[in-house]
Amino acid sequence: MAAPARSAIRPPAPSKIKILATADRLFYTEGIHTVGVDRIIAQAHVTKATFYKHYRSKDLLIIAYVEGRDRDIREFLTDAEERLSPADVIRALADRISGEATRDGFRGCPFINAAAQFSDPAHPVRIAVNTHRDWYAGHIEALMRAAGHPHPGDAADDFLLARDGALAGGYVGDSIAANAALRRLVERLLAEADQAA
């Protein structure tokens, strides 16, 4: 009798999840460069050996942090696309951005914040950020195309710029005004799509 098949993908160890969750919170609220490995180890309540077993360096943990934030947005869009029209997915994304930018503890866009702390465009963290942004821009363009916008690439560029502005304005300026501007732009882009139909 054959042995039972083992799952090819094992869930991550609880200690690995705890380390990443702690790093995510600290990196986002306090800044990547200001938070050291020893602090993450202490707040995650793991040993140094456990930390280095899961993450051989702080840079690898930072990349996991960026990739985790990327995965969260991808999952949100996948779920929205299963339930909503392309236009309503775009509206739902704008709602999510507005919600983030007005919540307590908001510290700006985690991707822009990470990129700002790594000036070398060839650094693995910057590459992870750029990978996310390239995917995001391409996905917005595909949504604009599916919604019927006559110039989906331009519409995606406008959306991305408005998104960045809403997140920056939500942190350092008037979050209500920044998010109102984002919503106005989204409705203008979607009206252009309706007019082209």
trRosetta pair geometry for C-beta under 8 A, 3 or more apart (Angstrom, degrees):
i j d omega theta_ij theta_ji phi_ij phi_ji
7 10 6.3 126 91 -80 109 57
12 16 4.5 -107 172 82 111 130
12 17 5.5 133 101 -53 118 88
13 16 4.5 95 60 1 84 103
13 17 7.2 -152 94 -4 46 84
13 54 7.0 -123 52 -90 119 122
14 17 5.6 -55 -150 37 36 113
14 18 6.2 37 153 -21 68 107
15 18 5.5 -52 -145 37 34 114
15 19 6.4 38 154 -22 65 103
15 44 7.6 89 -164 153 70 118
15 46 5.1 108 -160 -109 109 130
15 50 5.1 -77 163 177 148 129
15 54 6.8 -161 108 -37 95 143
16 19 5.8 -50 -149 33 31 112
16 20 6.5 25 156 -13 64 107
16 54 4.3 180 -105 -136 94 144
16 55 8.0 137 -135 -32 85 89
17 20 6.0 -60 -149 40 29 106
17 21 6.1 28 155 -19 66 110
18 21 5.8 -54 -142 38 29 110
18 22 6.3 29 158 -18 63 107
18 44 4.8 124 134 -162 97 98
18 45 7.2 -62 158 54 143 84
18 46 6.6 145 93 -44 123 118
19 22 5.9 -60 -151 37 27 109
19 23 6.2 24 154 -16 65 110
19 40 6.5 61 -157 157 78 111
19 41 7.9 0 -120 -95 100 51
19 44 4.8 37 -96 -143 54 165
19 46 6.1 -39 -72 15 100 152
19 50 7.7 -169 -58 126 130 98
19 51 6.0 148 -121 -117 140 75
19 54 6.0 149 39 82 154 146
19 55 6.7 -156 135 -2 145 125
19 61 7.1 -93 145 -127 110 121
20 23 5.6 -55 -143 40 32 111
20 24 6.1 40 155 -27 66 104
20 61 7.2 -159 -102 -153 69 85
20 64 5.7 -93 -117 130 115 125
20 65 6.8 -175 -156 -81 83 67
20 68 6.4 139 172 -56 125 156
21 24 5.6 -48 -145 31 29 116
21 25 6.7 27 156 -16 61 104
21 44 7.7 130 64 -113 82 99
22 25 6.0 -57 -154 36 30 108
22 26 6.2 15 157 -7 67 112
22 40 5.4 133 114 -155 118 76
22 43 4.9 155 -156 103 129 105
22 44 4.1 -118 -2 -73 156 91
23 26 6.0 -64 -141 46 30 103
23 27 5.5 28 164 -19 70 113
23 35 7.4 149 -139 121 66 142
23 40 5.2 19 -80 -131 82 132
23 44 7.9 -6 -32 -59 75 127
23 61 5.3 -132 -129 166 167 117
23 62 7.8 -128 170 -82 131 47
23 64 7.7 63 83 82 146 106
23 65 5.5 -111 122 -77 112 120
24 27 6.2 -53 -134 39 20 107
24 28 6.2 12 166 -12 58 115
24 65 5.4 173 -92 -133 68 94
24 68 6.4 -77 -92 89 126 145
24 69 7.7 158 -137 -58 108 91
25 28 6.3 -69 -150 40 20 104
25 29 6.1 -4 167 0 62 117
26 29 6.3 -65 -134 46 25 96
26 30 5.5 -30 -174 30 66 117
26 35 4.4 121 144 -125 118 155
26 39 6.8 156 -151 119 160 117
26 40 6.4 -138 40 -91 152 83
26 43 7.0 131 -54 57 132 157
27 30 7.3 -73 -116 56 11 76
27 31 7.2 -51 -162 135 48 12
27 32 4.8 26 -146 -91 96 69
27 35 6.0 -112 -80 39 56 145
27 62 7.0 151 -120 -119 148 77
27 65 5.4 20 48 -162 162 162
27 110 7.8 67 117 -149 103 107
27 114 7.8 24 164 -88 120 96
28 107 5.9 145 162 51 75 131
28 110 5.5 -42 -112 -104 99 111
28 113 7.5 103 -133 76 56 156
29 105 6.6 -42 -107 -169 107 99
29 107 6.0 171 -118 -31 40 150
30 34 5.2 -115 146 84 98 123
30 35 5.4 107 85 -55 122 107
31 34 4.3 64 76 13 108 111
31 35 6.9 164 82 -11 57 91
31 113 7.3 -128 -116 176 67 115
31 117 6.8 149 -170 -85 91 140
32 35 6.6 -77 -155 37 25 100
32 62 5.8 58 -150 -121 129 120
32 65 7.9 176 -106 74 109 156
32 113 7.6 144 -14 135 102 96
32 114 6.2 75 -33 -118 143 71
32 117 5.0 157 50 96 118 167
32 125 7.9 107 177 -153 168 156
33 117 5.4 -166 -24 -161 109 125
35 39 5.6 -115 -163 73 75 134
35 40 6.5 80 157 -52 109 95
36 39 5.0 100 62 5 76 100
36 40 7.3 -138 103 -2 43 88
36 58 7.9 -72 -155 -100 47 144
37 40 5.6 -57 -151 37 37 112
37 41 6.2 39 152 -21 69 106
37 51 6.6 121 -176 157 104 152
37 58 5.3 -113 -66 -79 105 106
37 61 7.8 139 -108 18 90 154
38 41 5.6 -52 -147 36 32 114
38 42 6.3 32 154 -19 65 106
38 48 7.9 -17 -107 -94 69 105
39 42 5.7 -53 -147 36 32 110
39 43 6.2 17 160 -8 67 110
40 43 6.2 -63 -142 45 27 100
40 44 5.8 17 161 -12 66 115
40 51 7.1 112 102 -124 107 133
40 61 7.4 74 160 168 173 161
41 44 6.1 -63 -138 44 22 103
41 46 5.8 -100 -150 71 69 81
41 47 7.3 -6 -166 165 114 13
41 48 5.8 5 -135 -85 157 61
41 51 5.1 -64 -95 -49 102 144
42 45 7.5 20 173 -72 31 44
44 51 7.6 121 65 -87 141 100
46 50 4.2 -113 175 84 111 134
46 51 5.7 134 104 -54 122 79
47 50 4.6 101 55 3 78 100
47 51 7.1 -136 98 -5 45 84
48 51 5.6 -50 -151 32 36 115
48 52 6.4 21 157 -8 68 107
49 52 6.2 -62 -145 45 29 100
49 53 6.2 40 152 -31 64 105
50 53 5.5 -49 -146 27 31 117
50 54 6.8 13 161 -5 63 107
51 54 6.5 -78 -162 44 27 97
51 55 6.2 -46 172 50 69 96
52 55 6.9 -77 -116 75 30 56
52 56 6.2 55 -163 -121 73 41
55 58 7.5 65 142 -94 123 25
55 60 4.8 179 -158 91 83 110
55 61 4.3 41 -163 -64 156 92
55 64 6.9 -99 -102 2 118 142
56 60 5.6 66 47 8 75 153
57 60 4.9 103 57 3 77 98
57 61 7.3 -139 100 -1 47 86
58 61 5.5 -56 -154 38 40 113
58 62 6.3 43 148 -23 71 102
59 62 5.5 -51 -147 34 34 113
59 63 6.5 36 153 -19 65 102
59 124 6.1 83 168 62 118 124
59 125 6.6 -115 -153 -46 84 102
60 63 5.7 -49 -148 35 34 113
60 64 6.5 37 150 -20 63 104
61 64 5.5 -52 -149 36 34 114
61 65 6.4 42 148 -24 64 102
62 65 5.4 -49 -152 31 35 117
62 66 6.6 32 151 -15 66 101
62 114 7.1 147 179 -143 105 116
62 125 5.2 -25 122 -102 124 120
63 66 5.8 -52 -148 37 34 109
63 67 6.1 31 153 -16 67 109
63 124 5.7 -39 -79 136 129 110
63 125 6.0 -124 -76 -95 74 64
63 128 4.9 172 -139 -53 80 155
64 67 5.7 -56 -140 43 30 110
64 68 6.1 37 155 -26 64 106
65 68 5.8 -54 -149 32 26 113
65 69 6.7 24 154 -15 61 103
65 110 7.9 -126 148 172 100 128
65 114 7.7 171 101 -95 112 137
66 69 5.9 -56 -154 36 32 109
66 70 6.4 35 148 -20 65 107
66 110 7.5 -177 -113 134 63 106
66 111 6.9 91 -143 -109 96 73
66 114 5.6 139 -89 174 112 177
66 125 6.4 144 -23 -153 148 74
66 128 4.3 103 97 126 142 128
66 129 5.9 -87 -153 -69 141 68
66 132 6.8 -128 167 -26 98 139
67 70 5.3 -51 -147 37 36 118
67 71 6.2 41 153 -24 66 103
67 128 6.1 -81 -56 -159 82 124
68 71 5.6 -48 -145 33 32 113
68 72 6.6 40 152 -25 62 101
69 72 5.7 -48 -153 27 33 117
69 73 7.0 29 152 -14 63 102
69 110 5.0 -134 -126 87 163 142
69 111 6.8 -164 110 -58 139 85
69 132 7.6 8 94 -122 94 157
70 73 6.1 -61 -157 36 33 106
70 74 6.4 30 150 -17 67 108
70 111 7.9 87 -72 -85 83 118
70 128 7.6 -127 -27 172 141 89
70 131 7.6 0 -117 100 159 95
70 132 4.3 -123 -103 -107 116 114
70 135 7.5 72 -161 57 115 140
71 74 5.6 -55 -146 38 34 113
71 75 6.2 33 156 -20 67 106
72 75 6.0 -56 -149 36 27 109
72 76 6.5 31 151 -21 62 105
73 76 5.5 -50 -149 33 34 115
73 77 6.4 29 155 -15 66 105
73 132 7.8 86 46 -162 138 109
73 136 7.0 -9 128 -100 147 109
74 77 6.0 -59 -150 39 30 107
74 78 6.2 32 153 -21 66 107
74 135 7.7 -22 -84 138 108 138
75 78 5.6 -50 -142 36 32 113
75 79 6.3 32 158 -17 64 106
76 79 6.0 -61 -153 38 27 109
76 80 6.3 23 154 -17 65 110
76 93 7.7 116 125 -103 120 77
76 96 6.5 74 177 -110 150 165
77 80 5.6 -54 -142 39 33 111
77 81 6.0 33 159 -22 67 108
77 89 6.8 65 -147 -172 75 119
77 93 7.0 20 -94 -84 90 114
77 139 6.5 20 176 165 166 143
78 81 5.9 -58 -146 36 26 110
78 82 6.8 29 154 -24 60 104
79 82 5.9 -56 -157 27 32 112
79 83 7.0 2 156 1 63 112
80 83 6.3 -80 -156 47 32 97
80 84 5.3 -31 175 28 76 123
80 88 7.8 -157 178 115 102 82
80 89 4.6 121 132 -126 118 86
80 92 4.9 -178 -135 87 136 151
80 93 7.2 -157 57 -53 176 80
81 84 6.8 -71 -104 55 23 80
81 86 7.9 22 -123 -94 86 59
81 89 5.6 25 -81 -99 66 143
84 88 3.8 -124 -177 96 117 115
84 89 5.0 156 92 -59 119 70
84 92 6.2 159 17 -18 172 137
85 88 4.7 85 52 13 79 103
85 89 7.0 -134 94 -11 39 84
85 147 7.6 98 144 -107 95 81
86 89 5.5 -50 -147 29 33 114
86 90 6.7 34 154 -19 64 101
86 143 4.9 169 -163 -162 98 71
86 144 7.8 -173 159 -66 124 14
86 146 3.8 171 -79 102 157 109
86 147 4.1 -139 108 -62 117 78
87 90 5.8 -54 -157 33 33 112
87 91 6.6 32 147 -15 65 105
87 147 4.5 114 -68 -131 76 116
87 190 5.1 92 -145 -137 108 122
87 193 6.9 -165 -92 82 110 148
88 91 5.2 -47 -144 39 41 115
88 92 6.1 47 152 -23 68 101
89 92 5.6 -52 -146 36 32 113
89 93 6.4 34 152 -21 64 103
89 143 5.8 -121 88 -139 123 129
90 93 5.7 -51 -150 33 31 112
90 94 6.6 32 150 -17 63 103
90 140 7.6 90 -112 -144 97 81
90 143 5.5 150 -65 143 97 132
90 144 7.4 81 -85 -76 141 66
90 147 6.6 -20 -10 -57 136 152
90 159 7.3 -88 -152 -123 111 145
90 186 6.0 171 142 -155 105 109
90 189 7.6 -113 162 91 152 125
90 190 6.7 174 82 -72 140 114
91 94 5.6 -53 -150 36 34 111
91 95 6.4 38 149 -21 65 103
91 186 6.3 131 -97 152 60 139
91 190 7.5 6 -57 -53 97 156
92 95 5.4 -49 -150 34 35 115
92 96 6.5 38 150 -21 64 102
93 96 5.5 -50 -150 33 34 113
93 97 6.5 36 151 -19 65 102
94 97 5.6 -51 -147 36 34 112
94 98 6.3 35 153 -18 65 106
94 182 5.6 172 -150 139 103 108
94 183 5.8 126 158 -95 136 65
94 186 4.6 -50 -65 -55 156 160
95 98 5.7 -56 -148 39 30 112
95 99 6.2 33 153 -21 65 107
96 99 5.6 -54 -148 35 30 113
96 100 6.4 31 154 -19 65 104
97 100 5.8 -54 -150 34 31 111
97 101 6.2 21 157 -15 65 111
97 163 5.7 -108 -125 -137 155 86
97 166 5.6 67 146 99 121 139
97 167 6.6 -87 -165 -63 99 91
97 179 7.4 173 111 -122 88 94
97 182 6.4 -121 99 165 132 162
98 101 5.9 -61 -142 40 29 106
98 102 6.3 5 165 -2 65 115
98 166 7.0 -64 -84 174 62 137
98 179 4.1 94 -123 -152 95 129
98 182 6.6 -165 -70 72 94 135
98 183 7.0 22 -67 -53 139 106
99 102 6.5 -75 -144 45 23 95
99 103 6.3 34 160 -43 64 107
100 103 6.1 -53 -148 11 27 114
100 106 6.3 122 158 -118 63 118
100 167 7.2 -11 101 -112 118 94
100 170 7.4 83 103 125 73 165
101 106 5.9 110 -145 -168 28 159
101 166 5.6 -106 -50 149 165 87
101 167 5.5 -132 -89 -110 112 48
101 169 7.4 29 -169 80 138 73
101 170 2.7 -103 -169 -113 105 165
101 171 7.2 -94 -145 -39 82 66
101 175 5.1 174 141 -149 97 107
101 178 6.6 -113 158 94 151 124
101 179 5.8 176 76 -68 134 112
102 106 7.1 66 21 -19 6 153
102 170 6.3 -97 -56 -146 54 114
102 175 4.9 149 -92 142 76 138
102 176 7.3 70 -103 -73 123 62
102 179 6.6 -36 -42 -28 115 154
103 106 5.2 119 65 -50 73 105
106 170 6.0 -58 137 137 148 111
106 171 6.1 -132 126 -92 97 78
106 175 7.7 91 73 -105 153 144
107 110 8.0 65 81 -79 97 70
107 113 6.9 36 124 -78 100 155
107 171 6.3 54 -173 -126 24 124
108 112 6.4 -90 153 73 110 114
108 113 5.5 125 95 -57 115 111
108 167 5.9 90 -157 153 57 95
108 168 6.4 32 -132 -104 103 49
108 170 7.5 157 -99 77 50 90
108 171 4.0 -16 -68 -50 81 161
108 172 7.7 22 -78 -24 113 90
109 112 4.0 65 79 17 116 107
109 113 6.3 178 86 -13 58 85
109 164 6.7 -44 -27 -128 155 65
109 167 4.3 62 -52 139 96 151
109 168 7.3 -37 -4 -57 106 68
110 113 5.5 -55 -142 40 31 115
110 114 6.2 33 158 -21 65 105
111 114 5.8 -51 -146 34 29 109
111 115 6.4 28 154 -17 63 106
111 129 5.0 138 -165 -143 87 95
111 132 5.8 -129 -118 89 137 141
111 133 6.5 149 159 -60 145 96
112 115 5.7 -54 -145 38 32 111
112 116 6.2 37 154 -25 65 106
112 164 6.7 114 -67 -139 142 98
112 167 7.2 146 16 104 137 133
112 168 7.5 -60 100 -72 166 96
113 116 5.8 -55 -150 32 29 114
113 117 6.9 20 155 -15 61 108
114 117 6.1 -66 -157 36 33 107
114 118 6.8 -5 158 9 68 110
114 125 5.9 -132 168 168 109 112
114 128 7.9 -55 133 84 146 106
114 129 5.4 -175 92 -77 115 127
115 118 6.5 -81 -148 52 32 88
115 125 7.9 -174 -92 128 45 94
115 126 5.9 84 -127 -120 76 78
115 129 4.6 -175 -69 138 97 167
115 130 7.9 104 -104 -52 120 72
117 125 7.8 -45 84 120 94 149
118 123 4.6 -124 176 76 124 151
118 125 4.7 148 -25 77 166 121
118 126 4.9 -143 106 -48 121 95
118 129 8.0 165 54 2 123 136
119 123 8.0 82 62 -7 39 134
120 123 4.2 102 80 -33 102 101
120 126 6.5 -154 92 2 58 144
121 126 5.2 -138 -143 136 37 150
121 130 7.6 59 -163 -48 87 143
122 126 7.1 38 39 66 12 126
122 127 7.2 18 -163 -53 33 107
123 126 4.6 86 61 9 87 104
123 127 7.0 -154 92 -9 43 86
124 127 5.3 -52 -144 36 35 116
124 128 6.4 39 155 -22 66 101
125 128 5.7 -50 -152 33 33 112
125 129 6.5 33 150 -17 64 104
126 129 5.5 -52 -148 38 36 112
126 130 6.1 34 154 -18 68 107
127 130 5.7 -54 -143 40 30 110
127 131 6.2 38 153 -26 64 104
128 131 5.6 -49 -147 31 30 115
128 132 6.7 31 153 -17 61 102
129 132 5.8 -56 -157 35 32 111
129 133 6.4 24 152 -14 68 108
130 133 5.7 -55 -141 40 34 107
130 134 6.0 37 158 -21 68 105
131 134 6.0 -53 -145 35 26 110
131 135 6.4 25 156 -15 61 108
132 135 5.9 -63 -153 39 29 109
132 136 6.0 28 154 -22 68 111
133 136 5.5 -52 -141 37 32 114
133 137 6.2 33 160 -19 66 105
133 160 7.9 85 -163 -152 92 132
134 137 6.0 -54 -146 37 27 108
134 138 6.3 24 156 -14 62 111
135 138 5.8 -64 -151 41 29 110
135 139 6.1 27 155 -21 67 109
136 139 5.8 -57 -146 35 28 110
136 140 6.4 26 156 -17 64 105
136 160 7.2 117 119 -109 107 110
137 140 5.9 -54 -147 36 30 109
137 141 6.4 33 152 -20 63 105
137 156 5.6 101 -169 153 69 122
137 157 7.5 35 -149 -83 111 55
137 160 5.6 -5 -102 -70 89 148
138 141 5.6 -52 -149 35 32 114
138 142 6.5 33 152 -19 65 103
138 156 7.8 48 -92 -170 14 160
139 142 5.6 -51 -150 35 34 112
139 143 6.5 35 150 -19 65 103
140 143 5.6 -52 -149 37 35 113
140 144 6.3 36 152 -19 66 104
140 155 7.8 -147 145 112 97 83
140 156 4.1 133 104 -134 103 95
140 159 5.2 -156 -179 81 141 141
140 160 6.4 176 47 -55 162 91
141 144 5.7 -54 -147 37 31 111
141 145 6.3 34 152 -20 65 105
141 152 4.9 97 -167 141 70 102
141 153 5.4 19 -129 -95 123 52
141 155 7.5 132 -117 71 58 86
141 156 3.8 -46 -71 -42 72 154
142 145 5.6 -51 -147 35 32 114
142 146 6.3 31 153 -17 65 107
142 152 7.5 78 -73 167 14 143
143 146 5.6 -55 -145 40 31 110
143 147 6.2 30 153 -19 65 108
143 156 8.0 121 51 -93 87 98
144 147 5.6 -56 -145 39 31 111
144 149 4.1 -34 173 27 92 139
144 152 3.8 153 98 -140 107 84
144 155 4.1 159 -149 90 151 132
144 156 5.5 -131 3 -54 140 81
144 159 7.4 -156 -63 -14 125 139
144 189 6.9 -66 -123 166 111 123
144 193 7.1 -145 -164 -79 69 128
145 148 7.8 59 174 -60 30 16
145 149 6.6 -73 -79 49 30 87
145 152 3.9 -21 -62 -74 75 164
147 190 6.4 -76 167 -123 141 79
147 193 4.6 -15 128 -163 96 164
148 193 4.3 111 80 -176 83 94
148 194 7.3 91 85 -73 130 30
148 196 5.7 177 149 81 95 106
148 197 4.9 13 170 -76 156 94
149 152 4.8 123 77 -85 110 67
149 155 4.5 -24 164 -21 160 161
149 189 6.4 -16 -106 175 133 88
149 190 7.9 -75 -75 -104 101 36
149 192 6.0 45 -134 100 85 103
149 193 4.2 -56 -73 -86 63 97
149 196 6.8 99 -148 30 25 147
150 192 6.8 -101 20 154 95 100
150 193 7.5 -173 -13 -106 64 51
150 196 4.2 -167 -48 -114 102 152
151 154 4.1 2 136 32 118 118
151 155 6.0 138 93 -23 73 89
152 155 5.4 -55 -141 40 34 114
152 156 6.1 38 158 -23 67 103
153 156 5.8 -51 -148 33 29 111
153 157 6.6 31 152 -19 62 103
154 157 5.6 -52 -151 34 34 113
154 158 6.4 34 151 -19 66 104
155 158 5.7 -53 -149 36 33 112
155 159 6.3 34 152 -20 66 105
155 189 4.9 114 -149 -152 107 119
155 192 7.2 -162 -94 76 121 135
155 193 7.7 49 -110 -58 162 102
156 159 5.6 -52 -145 36 32 112
156 160 6.2 32 156 -20 66 106
157 160 5.9 -56 -146 36 28 109
157 161 6.4 26 156 -16 63 108
158 161 5.9 -58 -149 38 29 109
158 162 6.2 26 155 -16 65 109
158 185 6.3 -158 151 -177 106 122
158 189 6.4 172 88 -81 132 124
159 162 5.8 -61 -149 40 29 109
159 163 6.1 34 153 -24 66 106
159 185 7.1 165 -100 128 54 119
159 186 7.0 67 -117 -94 96 76
159 189 6.6 -13 -65 -39 98 170
160 163 5.5 -49 -145 33 31 115
160 164 6.4 30 155 -17 64 104
161 164 5.8 -53 -148 37 31 109
161 165 6.3 30 153 -17 63 109
162 165 5.5 -56 -146 41 32 113
162 166 6.1 34 155 -22 67 105
162 181 6.7 -152 -149 125 101 91
162 182 4.8 137 157 -117 108 71
162 185 4.4 -142 -100 63 160 162
162 186 7.5 -160 105 -46 154 75
163 166 5.8 -55 -146 34 28 109
163 167 6.4 21 157 -13 63 107
163 182 6.7 84 -86 -130 44 123
164 167 6.0 -59 -148 39 29 106
164 168 6.2 24 156 -13 66 109
165 168 5.8 -56 -140 42 30 106
165 169 5.7 25 161 -14 67 113
165 178 6.3 -158 136 -153 79 101
165 181 7.0 -63 114 99 126 132
165 182 7.3 178 79 -72 95 92
166 169 5.8 -56 -136 45 25 108
166 170 5.9 34 156 -28 61 109
166 178 4.5 142 -132 150 54 99
166 179 5.3 85 -152 -89 114 55
166 181 6.9 -165 -83 71 90 94
166 182 4.0 5 -70 -52 141 134
167 170 5.5 -48 -142 32 28 116
167 171 6.8 20 157 -14 59 106
167 178 8.0 -152 -5 149 18 139
168 171 6.0 -65 -156 37 31 104
168 172 6.2 -25 169 27 70 107
168 173 7.4 41 124 9 71 109
168 178 7.6 -158 72 -141 61 148
169 172 6.9 -77 -125 59 26 72
169 173 4.1 -50 -151 57 69 121
169 174 6.4 -27 174 59 102 54
169 175 6.5 150 123 -100 79 42
169 177 6.9 -102 165 84 136 86
169 178 2.8 165 97 -90 134 141
169 179 7.8 -157 91 -31 116 59
169 181 7.7 49 45 38 167 129
170 173 7.5 -6 -27 57 15 76
170 175 3.9 60 -131 -120 66 95
170 178 5.4 -128 -51 77 67 143
170 179 6.6 61 -81 -48 107 99
171 175 7.8 86 -32 -83 27 101
173 177 7.2 -76 133 63 110 113
173 178 6.1 114 83 -48 114 123
174 177 4.0 39 104 21 121 113
174 178 6.2 157 87 -18 64 87
175 178 5.6 -56 -141 40 32 112
175 179 6.1 24 163 -13 67 110
176 179 6.2 -62 -146 41 24 103
176 180 6.3 27 154 -21 62 109
177 180 5.7 -54 -145 36 30 113
177 181 6.4 33 155 -21 64 104
178 181 5.8 -55 -154 33 30 112
178 182 6.7 32 148 -20 63 103
179 182 5.3 -44 -147 32 40 115
179 183 6.4 40 154 -17 66 102
180 183 5.8 -54 -149 38 33 110
180 184 6.4 36 152 -21 65 104
181 184 5.7 -51 -147 34 32 112
181 185 6.4 32 154 -19 64 104
182 185 5.8 -57 -152 35 30 110
182 186 6.4 31 152 -20 66 105
183 186 5.6 -50 -146 34 34 113
183 187 6.4 29 157 -14 65 105
184 187 6.0 -60 -150 40 30 106
184 188 6.3 31 152 -21 65 108
185 188 5.6 -56 -148 36 32 113
185 189 6.3 31 155 -19 67 104
186 189 5.9 -55 -149 36 30 109
186 190 6.3 22 156 -13 65 110
187 190 5.7 -56 -142 42 32 108
187 191 6.2 38 154 -24 65 104
188 191 5.7 -52 -146 34 30 112
188 192 6.6 34 151 -21 62 101
189 192 5.7 -51 -155 31 33 113
189 193 6.8 34 147 -19 63 102
190 193 5.3 -46 -152 32 40 116
190 194 6.5 44 148 -21 66 100
191 194 5.4 -49 -147 35 37 113
191 195 6.3 37 153 -20 66 104
192 195 5.8 -53 -146 36 31 111
192 196 6.4 29 154 -20 63 108
193 196 5.8 -60 -150 36 31 109
193 197 6.8 43 150 -37 63 99
194 197 5.7 -45 -157 12 35 118
